Amino acid sequence: MNDPGITEPAPSQAIVYDHAKRLEANIASVVLGRPRAIRLTLVALLAGEHVLLEDVPGVGKTLIGKALARSVNGKFCRIQFTPDLLPGDITGTTMYRQTDGEFEFLQGPVFANIVLADEINRTTPRTQSALLEAMSDCQVSIDTETHALPKPFMVIATQNPFEFEGTYPLPESQLDRFLLRISVGYPSREQELQVIEDHRLGSPLQEVQPVLDCEQLLAVQKSVREVQVSTVLREYLLDLVEATRKSDELYVGASTRGTLCLYRAAQALAVLEGRTYVVPDDIQTLVVPVLAHRVITKGYMHGGHRRETEEVLAQIAARIPVPG
């Protein structure tokens, strides 16, 4: 039942919800057994932000990125990150034309609507940082000129756990540019049996067709910003963030960017749920995936792990009174 006093969705909002559900269904048709990872990835897309998919190799991280890219009729580029990759291989370079003596900028693969940064932690920090400006400001600066990136623009990065050989942990400044960090996980036995059947004659990814164009996606992203967040829920959100800064278990609490990211993500999740307003469950669902990579536990400073950080955040969220 809808909250009293909140208006029913206008027809335009109904269309926005339809677009969001078609995207979700399109991706789920080829990515089986990952409903949470799919939904959270779409939260980042609808919020106009970026997502980091993290787990062991072979569980579908790249497949989710490709399926999302195929669902949107825009330009898609995949960048395979390797130790020898250079910043210019991502952003582009300026070349001198001998024919007329002029300099010409050659765009790199980052000039796309959806960029799949595959195994981002397998390249050096210097190359990783080439994405910082693009993810923050939707632009790239080369030499003395700034080049705007196309809109919409989204980076879907994948990475393997840090304990695997040949990886470079992402610095905090890079992690902070991702709206969410998502662990994909394994499918159930039944779902994995279905995966075997679906791949018997080839990859079902080849059958995925676009369900939205870039103009429609931009309209959806604009509608997300109009989702209502009551004053009570804003205070609740700030209570959660402030608790991370005062916690005895955390060395570093959530930043102001973390606050804004949790706010935007909650708006996007509300749209996926078919609402024009945020409820406490939206915020509670997103506390860990939005903030876990933005805080540092005191245990982490002495060799702790990601799971510990998530548990601390979950405990903090459980202690904060939820608005009635």
C-alpha positions, 0 to 999 in steps of 0.5 A: 500500500502506498504511503498516505499523502503521496500522489500516484505516479504520473503517466511519465513515471509509469513509462520510466518504470516500464523502461527500467523493468524492460532493461532488467528483464533483458539482462536477466534473460542471459545472466541467470541467477544474479538478480541482485547484481543485475538490479544494483548494476541498473541502480548505477545506470539509472543514477548516471553513475559507475559500478564495480563488479568484483568476484573470482573469475568466471562468475559472470562479471563481464557477461553482466556488463556486455548484456547491459551494453547490448540493452542500450542502443549506444556506443559500447567499448570494451577495454581489456586492462593489462600491465602494459596498458598506457593512459593514452590507450584509454583516453586517446592521443594527439597526433601530428599530421605531416600533410598540413602541419596540424595536430589532431586528437584521436579519441580513445575507447573511453569515448563511448556511452558504456565502457567495460573496463575489464579486469581493471586491477590488472593494470598499473595505478598510473593507467587506472588513474586515466579514468578518474577525470572521465568518471568524475566530470565526463570529460578527458583532458589531453595536453591543454585541451578538454574533450567532452565525453558522450552522454550518457556515459557509464563505466562498468569495471570488473576486477578479481580479488586482490589476493590473486597474482598480478593485480594492483589494488585500486586506490581509494580515490579510484574506488570512490568514483564508483557508485557501488561495489558489487560481489556477483557470487555463484548461481544455484545448482538449478540455475547453473544447469540452466546456464549449461543448457542455454550455452549448448549451442552458443552464447545467448548474449548474441540474441540480446537486442537493445530495448532503450536508446540513449535519449530514452536513457537520459530521460530516465536518468532525469526522472530519477533525480525527481524521485521524492526523498522526505525530510525524515529520510534525509535525516535518517540517511545523515544519521547513518553516515554520521554513525560511520564517522563516529564508529570506534570500529572504523578508521575512516568514515563515509565522505560527503560524496558517499552521502550523495551517492547513497541518496542518488542510489536510493532514488534509482532503486525506488524507480526500479521498485515502481515508486516516485518516492524513497522508503527506508528499505531503499536506503537500508538495502544500499548502505553496504554496496554504496559505502563499504568501499568508502570506509576503512575499518581499523582491522583493515589497517592491520590486515582485515578484509572486505567482509569485516567492513561489510559486517561493521556497516551492517551492524551500524545500520541495524543500530540506527532507528528506522523512521516509522 
